Amino acid sequence: MIVSWSMVTLGTLFYQSKYMFLTDYFLALGIISFLFYPAYQRWHDKKHYAKFIVDNYKYRFGQTTHVEFAESAIECTDITGESNINLTGIENITETGGYFDPKLITGETLIIPESKLDAVSELRMELKQICSRFKIDFIEDLQWKWK
């Protein structure tokens, strides 16, 4: 956006100085960057984050994680070890059509794919009970899609 406005500003300054070739040049560049830069930025961000995920989580792809909901914690066991997440540390739980996403107050999210579960409705009921017991928001956003 800054690039687009800079080009238009330069075009305006050249217009005031009566340099019509440079006026047309910078106004055209401003309009082109205004139209196409958002698409380029989305493509660049998608490529950047995909590379980041592959670089940082390449050994976790295809690995099974065992998640168990205890009385006061979520217990996770995977190839790296065990971890416990206190239920009081959950900010909200979102259901997005294909996933359950408990979001922690630290900003991290545990992604639980529904396609890998045996009993989706039982987990949904368990999560709703946890939400009501600990006064956590349960957000149903079943129409959510990746942008």
N, CA, C and O of each residue as an XYZ file, in Angstrom:
588
protein
N       0.818     -1.183      0.000
C       0.000      0.000      0.000
C       0.873      1.261      0.000
O       0.568      2.240     -0.682
N       1.961      1.219      0.777
C       2.864      2.365      0.827
C       3.488      2.600     -0.550
O       3.649      3.739     -0.988
N       3.832      1.505     -1.218
C       4.433      1.623     -2.549
C       3.445      2.275     -3.515
O       3.821      3.152     -4.293
N       2.195      1.851     -3.463
C       1.181      2.408     -4.365
C       1.006      3.902     -4.137
O       1.005      4.687     -5.085
N       0.856      4.293     -2.868
C       0.666      5.712     -2.570
C       1.914      6.529     -2.907
O       1.807      7.680     -3.331
N       3.081      5.944     -2.724
C       4.319      6.655     -3.084
C       4.374      6.917     -4.582
O       4.748      8.008     -5.014
N       4.002      5.914     -5.373
C       4.010      6.081     -6.824
C       3.003      7.140     -7.269
O       3.312      7.966     -8.128
N       1.816      7.121     -6.696
C       0.794      8.113     -7.047
C       1.254      9.508     -6.626
O       1.043     10.476     -7.356
N       1.887      9.615     -5.442
C       2.401     10.906     -4.988
C       3.483     11.429     -5.933
O       3.490     12.610     -6.283
N       4.399     10.544     -6.345
C       5.427     10.959     -7.293
C       4.808     11.385     -8.627
O       5.236     12.368     -9.232
N       3.800     10.639     -9.077
C       3.097     11.014    -10.304
C       2.462     12.383    -10.199
O       2.497     13.161    -11.152
N       1.881     12.686     -9.044
C       1.270     13.995     -8.824
C       2.322     15.104     -8.815
O       2.108     16.182     -9.371
N       3.448     14.829     -8.182
C       4.530     15.833     -8.154
C       5.081     16.094     -9.552
O       5.363     17.241     -9.901
N       5.235     15.057    -10.344
C       5.714     15.248    -11.709
C       4.671     15.945    -12.581
O       5.024     16.671    -13.511
N       3.390     15.728    -12.285
C       2.328     16.407    -13.013
C       2.403     17.912    -12.764
O       2.240     18.718    -13.681
N       2.653     18.273    -11.508
C       2.774     19.688    -11.171
C       4.000     20.332    -11.824
O       4.012     21.533    -12.091
N       5.039     19.508    -12.079
C       6.262     20.017    -12.722
C       6.184     19.921    -14.245
O       7.139     20.267    -14.942
N       5.040     19.449    -14.762
C       4.794     19.339    -16.206
C       5.656     18.277    -16.907
O       5.918     18.391    -18.104
N       6.094     17.257    -16.177
C       6.802     16.130    -16.776
C       5.770     15.032    -17.043
O       5.565     14.157    -16.202
N       5.135     15.074    -18.184
C       4.006     14.192    -18.460
C       4.426     12.725    -18.606
O       3.681     11.833    -18.200
N       5.589     12.466    -19.170
C       6.024     11.072    -19.303
C       6.192     10.440    -17.921
O       5.706      9.335    -17.680
N       6.884     11.143    -17.006
C       7.077     10.620    -15.661
C       5.759     10.572    -14.876
O       5.561      9.690    -14.040
N       4.873     11.515    -15.146
C       3.548     11.488    -14.517
C       2.819     10.216    -14.895
O       2.331      9.496    -14.023
N       2.739      9.931    -16.189
C       2.056      8.717    -16.659
C       2.736      7.462    -16.131
O       2.070      6.506    -15.735
N       4.066      7.472    -16.126
C       4.835      6.312    -15.680
C       4.535      5.980    -14.219
O       4.224      4.834    -13.895
N       4.626      6.973    -13.341
C       4.426      6.714    -11.918
C       2.961      6.468    -11.571
O       2.669      5.668    -10.683
N       2.044      7.134    -12.248
C       0.625      6.842    -12.007
C       0.283      5.423    -12.447
O      -0.461      4.728    -11.756
N       0.813      4.984    -13.582
C       0.584      3.608    -14.054
C       1.178      2.604    -13.071
O       0.531      1.615    -12.727
N       2.413      2.853    -12.614
C       3.011      1.950    -11.628
C       2.203      1.921    -10.336
O       2.043      0.860     -9.733
N       1.693      3.071     -9.906
C       0.879      3.129     -8.700
C      -0.394      2.317     -8.834
O      -0.767      1.586     -7.917
N      -1.062      2.440     -9.967
C      -2.306      1.694    -10.187
C      -2.023      0.198    -10.286
O      -2.742     -0.613     -9.702
N      -0.977     -0.168    -11.023
C      -0.624     -1.590    -11.154
C      -0.269     -2.189     -9.797
O      -0.717     -3.288     -9.471
N       0.533     -1.478     -9.002
C       0.897     -2.013     -7.688
C      -0.315     -2.067     -6.762
O      -0.426     -2.977     -5.940
N      -1.219     -1.102     -6.887
C      -2.436     -1.116     -6.077
C      -3.319     -2.321     -6.416
O      -3.940     -2.905     -5.528
N      -3.375     -2.691     -7.697
C      -4.214     -3.809     -8.125
C      -3.593     -5.170     -7.845
O      -4.295     -6.097     -7.439
N      -2.282     -5.304     -8.056
C      -1.674     -6.622     -8.016
C      -0.860     -6.925     -6.758
O      -0.587     -8.094     -6.483
N      -0.470     -5.927     -5.999
C       0.352     -6.189     -4.821
C      -0.364     -7.040     -3.760
O       0.286     -7.906     -3.175
N      -1.655     -6.848     -3.476
C      -2.307     -7.710     -2.482
C      -2.252     -9.195     -2.851
O      -2.044    -10.041     -1.981
N      -2.439     -9.515     -4.133
C      -2.358    -10.917     -4.555
C      -0.937    -11.437     -4.377
O      -0.734    -12.557     -3.908
N       0.040    -10.626     -4.750
C       1.437    -11.021     -4.568
C       1.755    -11.223     -3.090
O       2.439    -12.182     -2.733
N       1.274    -10.342     -2.234
C       1.545    -10.461     -0.802
C       0.945    -11.733     -0.228
O       1.592    -12.410      0.571
N      -0.294    -12.076     -0.622
C      -0.911    -13.325     -0.165
C      -0.092    -14.527     -0.608
O       0.152    -15.438      0.183
N       0.339    -14.536     -1.878
C       1.145    -15.632     -2.402
C       2.464    -15.739     -1.645
O       2.886    -16.836     -1.281
N       3.114    -14.608     -1.408
C       4.393    -14.590     -0.704
C       4.242    -15.086      0.729
O       5.047    -15.893      1.194
N       3.212    -14.609      1.434
C       2.987    -15.044      2.815
C       2.702    -16.537      2.881
O       3.227    -17.227      3.755
N       1.886    -17.041      1.978
C       1.551    -18.462      1.964
C       2.815    -19.291      1.747
O       3.025    -20.298      2.422
N       3.648    -18.869      0.811
C       4.900    -19.578      0.530
C       5.831    -19.512      1.742
O       6.449    -20.514      2.104
N       5.931    -18.352      2.361
C       6.803    -18.172      3.527
C       6.370    -19.060      4.689
O       7.199    -19.754      5.278
N       5.079    -19.047      5.027
C       4.607    -19.832      6.157
C       4.649    -21.327      5.872
O       4.906    -22.117      6.781
N       4.405    -21.731      4.635
C       4.524    -23.149      4.281
C       5.966    -23.613      4.480
O       6.202    -24.697      5.012
N       6.913    -22.810      4.063
C       8.336    -23.147      4.254
C       8.678    -23.186      5.736
O       9.403    -24.078      6.176
N       8.173    -22.238      6.510
C       8.414    -22.198      7.951
C       7.884    -23.469      8.618
O       8.564    -24.066      9.452
N       6.677    -23.875      8.249
C       6.076    -25.067      8.845
C       6.871    -26.315      8.485
O       7.125    -27.160      9.342
N       7.264    -26.432      7.219
C       8.046    -27.602      6.805
C       9.389    -27.626      7.527
O       9.815    -28.681      7.996
N      10.063    -26.479      7.626
C      11.368    -26.427      8.284
C      11.294    -26.745      9.777
O      12.174    -27.424     10.306
N      10.265    -26.266     10.457
C      10.197    -26.407     11.908
C       9.436    -27.630     12.405
O       9.626    -28.057     13.545
N       8.580    -28.196     11.566
C       7.762    -29.321     12.015
C       7.901    -30.543     11.123
O       7.027    -31.410     11.139
N       8.972    -30.639     10.346
C       9.109    -31.730      9.378
C       9.156    -33.100     10.035
O       8.747    -34.081      9.413
N       9.632    -33.203     11.251
C       9.697    -34.499     11.912
C       8.402    -34.863     12.629
O       8.278    -35.966     13.161
N       7.449    -33.959     12.648
C       6.163    -34.231     13.298
C       5.085    -34.681     12.322
O       4.054    -35.209     12.741
N       5.311    -34.478     11.009
C       4.312    -34.896     10.023
C       4.174    -36.412     10.048
O       5.167    -37.141     10.042
N       2.940    -36.870     10.075
C       2.673    -38.308     10.042
C       2.847    -39.001     11.380
O       2.658    -40.215     11.459
N       3.198    -38.281     12.432
C       3.387    -38.874     13.749
C       2.072    -38.847     14.524
O       1.293    -37.899     14.422
N       1.846    -39.883     15.282
C       0.631    -39.980     16.080
C       0.852    -39.343     17.449
O       1.892    -39.536     18.080
N      -0.130    -38.596     17.886
C      -0.113    -37.992     19.216
C      -1.323    -38.495     19.976
O      -2.441    -38.476     19.461
N      -1.105    -38.938     21.180
C      -2.197    -39.412     22.028
C      -2.619    -38.258     22.937
O      -1.810    -37.734     23.702
N      -3.887    -37.868     22.847
C      -4.421    -36.762     23.651
C      -5.494    -37.325     24.570
O      -6.422    -38.001     24.125
N      -5.350    -37.036     25.863
C      -6.318    -37.516     26.841
C      -6.769    -36.348     27.707
O      -5.954    -35.541     28.156
N      -8.073    -36.268     27.936
C      -8.629    -35.207     28.764
C      -8.821    -35.751     30.173
O      -9.675    -36.605     30.412
N      -8.018    -35.248     31.098
C      -8.117    -35.638     32.505
C      -9.032    -34.648     33.222
O      -9.642    -33.784     32.592
N      -9.119    -34.783     34.534
C     -10.007    -33.938     35.326
C      -9.644    -32.454     35.246
O     -10.528    -31.601     35.166
N      -8.339    -32.147     35.268
C      -7.939    -30.745     35.289
C      -6.874    -30.403     34.247
O      -6.307    -29.310     34.281
N      -6.595    -31.324     33.321
C      -5.544    -31.068     32.341
C      -5.783    -31.869     31.062
O      -6.523    -32.853     31.045
N      -5.137    -31.415     30.005
C      -5.074    -32.173     28.755
C      -3.690    -32.803     28.719
O      -2.684    -32.096     28.781
N      -3.630    -34.116     28.620
C      -2.355    -34.831     28.612
C      -2.052    -35.262     27.180
O      -2.832    -35.978     26.553
N      -0.901    -34.812     26.675
C      -0.488    -35.119     25.306
C       0.794    -35.938     25.337
O       1.736    -35.605     26.057
N       0.826    -37.009     24.553
C       2.007    -37.840     24.442
C       2.321    -38.030     22.970
O       1.465    -38.457     22.195
N       3.573    -37.705     22.579
C       4.003    -37.910     21.195
C       5.454    -38.366     21.194
O       5.979    -38.751     22.239
N       6.114    -38.328     20.034
C       7.480    -38.833     19.936
C       8.480    -37.980     20.712
O       9.574    -38.447     21.029
N       8.116    -36.734     21.020
C       9.035    -35.857     21.742
C       8.901    -35.985     23.250
O       9.786    -35.545     23.983
N       7.814    -36.578     23.730
C       7.619    -36.737     25.168
C       6.185    -36.490     25.566
O       5.261    -36.627     24.765
N       6.021    -36.126     26.817
C       4.694    -35.893     27.372
C       4.560    -34.435     27.792
O       5.536    -33.786     28.168
N       3.331    -33.936     27.719
C       3.058    -32.588     28.214
C       1.666    -32.542     28.807
O       0.768    -33.276     28.393
N       1.506    -31.674     29.775
C       0.202    -31.453     30.409
C      -0.185    -29.997     30.220
O       0.621    -29.096     30.452
N      -1.407    -29.773     29.804
C      -1.932    -28.426     29.632
C      -3.070    -28.266     30.628
O      -4.071    -28.978     30.559
N      -2.910    -27.331     31.551
C      -3.968    -27.087     32.527
C      -5.210    -26.557     31.817
O      -5.115    -25.700     30.939
N      -6.355    -27.067     32.198
C      -7.608    -26.616     31.579
C      -7.897    -25.156     31.905
O      -8.621    -24.492     31.163
N      -7.345    -24.650     32.998
C      -7.533    -23.241     33.330
C      -6.719    -22.341     32.400
O      -6.929    -21.129     32.372
N      -5.794    -22.926     31.640
C      -4.971    -22.163     30.708
C      -5.551    -22.091     29.311
O      -4.880    -21.644     28.381
N      -6.795    -22.527     29.154
C      -7.451    -22.489     27.842
C      -8.291    -21.222     27.747
O      -9.112    -20.935     28.619
N      -8.072    -20.476     26.676
C      -8.821    -19.233     26.462
C     -10.183    -19.517     25.844
O     -11.199    -19.009     26.318
N     -10.208    -20.330     24.787
C     -11.467    -20.734     24.154
C     -11.240    -22.015     23.369
O     -10.102    -22.424     23.138
N     -12.327    -22.637     22.966
C     -12.262    -23.823     22.119
C     -13.133    -23.545     20.909
O     -14.300    -23.174     21.037
N     -12.546    -23.731     19.721
C     -13.259    -23.456     18.476
C     -13.422    -24.750     17.693
O     -12.479    -25.528     17.548
N     -14.634    -24.969     17.193
C     -14.880    -26.083     16.277
C     -15.055    -25.482     14.890
O     -15.932    -24.645     14.676
N     -14.213    -25.913     13.942
C     -14.213    -25.310     12.610
C     -14.620    -26.295     11.525
O     -14.047    -26.270     10.437
N     -15.561    -27.133     11.780
C     -16.034    -28.043     10.745
C     -15.197    -29.295     10.620
O     -15.751    -30.393     10.571
N     -13.883    -29.170     10.567
C     -13.021    -30.336     10.447
C     -12.053    -30.483     11.601
O     -11.322    -31.470     11.677
N     -12.041    -29.501     12.510
C     -11.060    -29.499     13.583
C     -11.641    -28.933     14.870
O     -12.578    -28.135     14.851
N     -11.066    -29.362     15.985
C     -11.294    -28.727     17.271
C      -9.996    -28.005     17.610
O      -8.913    -28.581     17.501
N     -10.104    -26.749     18.018
C      -8.921    -25.935     18.284
C      -8.992    -25.314     19.669
O      -9.492    -24.198     19.810
N      -8.499    -26.016     20.712
C      -8.379    -25.358     22.013
C      -7.245    -24.332     21.959
O      -6.096    -24.690     21.703
N      -7.566    -23.054     22.201
C      -6.567    -21.988     22.172
C      -6.144    -21.673     23.598
O      -6.975    -21.414     24.468
N      -4.834    -21.700     23.820
C      -4.295    -21.433     25.149
C      -4.162    -19.928     25.364
O      -4.104    -19.162     24.403
N      -4.113    -19.513     26.620
C      -3.991    -18.087     26.918
C      -2.621    -17.545     26.500
O      -2.438    -16.331     26.411
N      -1.664    -18.432     26.244
C      -0.347    -18.004     25.769
C      -0.336    -17.762     24.265
O       0.672    -17.309     23.724
N      -1.456    -18.059     23.572
C      -1.559    -17.815     22.138
C      -1.393    -19.059     21.293
O      -1.707    -19.029     20.103
N      -0.911    -20.152     21.862
C      -0.741    -21.386     21.101
C      -2.081    -22.085     20.944
O      -3.019    -21.844     21.704
N      -2.152    -22.954     19.943
C      -3.375    -23.686     19.674
C      -3.061    -25.155     19.481
O      -2.102    -25.510     18.796
N      -3.864    -26.001     20.081
C      -3.772    -27.439     19.878
C      -4.810    -27.782     18.817
O      -5.998    -27.518     19.004
N      -4.375    -28.366     17.707
C      -5.293    -28.665     16.604
C      -5.620    -30.157     16.634
O      -4.737    -31.005     16.511
N      -6.907    -30.457     16.801
C      -7.366    -31.847     16.858
C      -8.242    -32.104     15.634
O      -9.361    -31.595     15.571
N      -7.759    -32.886     14.651
C      -8.556    -33.143     13.444
C      -9.676    -34.143     13.718
O      -9.451    -35.206     14.296
N     -10.875    -33.787     13.295
C     -12.022    -34.672     13.482
C     -11.883    -35.955     12.663
O     -12.386    -37.005     13.062
N     -11.202    -35.872     11.521
C     -11.078    -37.038     10.641
C     -10.260    -38.156     11.273
O     -10.367    -39.303     10.840
N      -9.447    -37.860     12.280
C      -8.610    -38.867     12.929
C      -9.227    -39.406     14.216
O      -8.604    -40.203     14.917
N     -10.441    -38.976     14.528
C     -11.089    -39.384     15.771
C     -12.086    -40.500     15.531
O     -12.713    -40.587     14.476
N     -12.216    -41.350     16.536
C     -13.206    -42.425     16.463
C     -14.586    -41.944     16.893
O     -15.593    -42.348     16.312
N     -14.637    -41.089     17.900
C     -15.909    -40.631     18.459
C     -15.927    -39.104     18.518
O     -15.608    -38.512     19.549
N     -16.297    -38.483     17.424
C     -16.302    -37.024     17.340
C     -17.369    -36.425     18.260
O     -17.105    -35.450     18.963
N     -18.552    -36.996     18.258
C     -19.638    -36.433     19.077
C     -19.314    -36.527     20.564
O     -19.673    -35.632     21.329
N     -18.638    -37.602     20.985
C     -18.263    -37.717     22.398
C     -17.234    -36.652     22.773
O     -17.315    -36.063     23.851
N     -16.275    -36.407     21.893
C     -15.288    -35.360     22.166
C     -15.955    -33.992     22.207
O     -15.625    -33.171     23.062
N     -16.888    -33.737     21.295
C     -17.600    -32.463     21.281
C     -18.327    -32.256     22.611
O     -18.272    -31.169     23.187
N     -19.005    -33.293     23.096
C     -19.707    -33.195     24.382
C     -18.720    -32.966     25.531
O     -18.989    -32.162     26.423
N     -17.583    -33.665     25.517
C     -16.567    -33.499     26.552
C     -16.013    -32.070     26.555
O     -15.842    -31.466     27.614
N     -15.736    -31.540     25.371
C     -15.223    -30.179     25.275
C     -16.250    -29.159     25.747
O     -15.898    -28.183     26.409
N     -17.513    -29.378     25.413
C     -18.556    -28.454     25.881
C     -18.708    -28.515     27.396
O     -18.968    -27.494     28.033
N     -18.549    -29.702     27.977
C     -18.598    -29.827     29.438
C     -17.424    -29.090     30.088
O     -17.590    -28.412     31.103
N     -16.244    -29.230     29.495
C     -15.071    -28.517     30.000
C     -15.304    -27.008     29.927
O     -14.966    -26.272     30.854
N     -15.883    -26.559     28.819
C     -16.157    -25.126     28.656
C     -17.123    -24.613     29.714
O     -16.910    -23.543     30.284
N     -18.171    -25.361     29.976
C     -19.137    -24.900     30.972
C     -18.549    -24.974     32.382
O     -18.840    -24.115     33.215
N     -17.729    -25.985     32.660
C     -17.139    -26.138     33.996
C     -16.098    -25.051     34.290
O     -16.024    -24.558     35.415
N     -15.300    -24.679     33.298
C     -14.235    -23.693     33.516
C     -14.579    -22.310     32.945
O     -13.723    -21.427     32.898
N     -15.834    -22.125     32.513
C     -16.303    -20.848     31.959
C     -15.425    -20.386     30.787
O     -14.907    -19.269     30.768
N     -15.282    -21.287     29.818
C     -14.499    -21.044     28.606
C     -15.493    -20.929     27.451
O     -16.497    -21.641     27.418
N     -15.210    -20.033     26.506
C     -16.069    -19.885     25.330
C     -15.895    -21.074     24.394
O     -14.771    -21.469     24.083
N     -17.019    -21.647     23.942
C     -17.003    -22.684     22.906
C     -17.558    -22.041     21.645
O     -18.732    -21.674     21.591
N     -16.714    -21.906     20.635
C     -17.081    -21.203     19.411
C     -17.295    -22.220     18.304
O     -16.392    -22.988     17.972
N     -18.502    -22.221     17.732
C     -18.786    -23.093     16.588
C     -18.741    -22.253     15.326
O     -19.616    -21.418     15.095
N     -17.729    -22.471     14.516
C     -17.569    -21.770     13.248
C     -17.431    -22.824     12.152
O     -16.364    -23.006     11.565
N     -18.545    -23.512     11.898
C     -18.538    -24.671     11.009
C     -18.360    -24.298      9.530
O     -18.060    -25.173      8.718
N     -18.535    -23.031      9.164
C     -18.368    -22.605      7.776
C     -16.965    -22.046      7.516
O     -16.704    -21.548      6.421
N     -16.059    -22.116      8.497
C     -14.724    -21.551      8.384
C     -13.939    -22.262      7.288
O     -14.023    -23.482      7.146
N     -13.180    -21.497      6.516
C     -12.337    -22.052      5.456
C     -11.006    -21.327      5.455
O     -10.922    -20.168      5.860
N      -9.958    -22.015      4.996
C      -8.668    -21.374      4.816
C      -8.777    -20.329      3.723
O      -9.400    -20.576      2.690
N      -8.189    -19.182      3.932
C      -8.232    -18.121      2.932
C      -6.979    -18.113      2.112
O      -6.833    -17.283      1.214
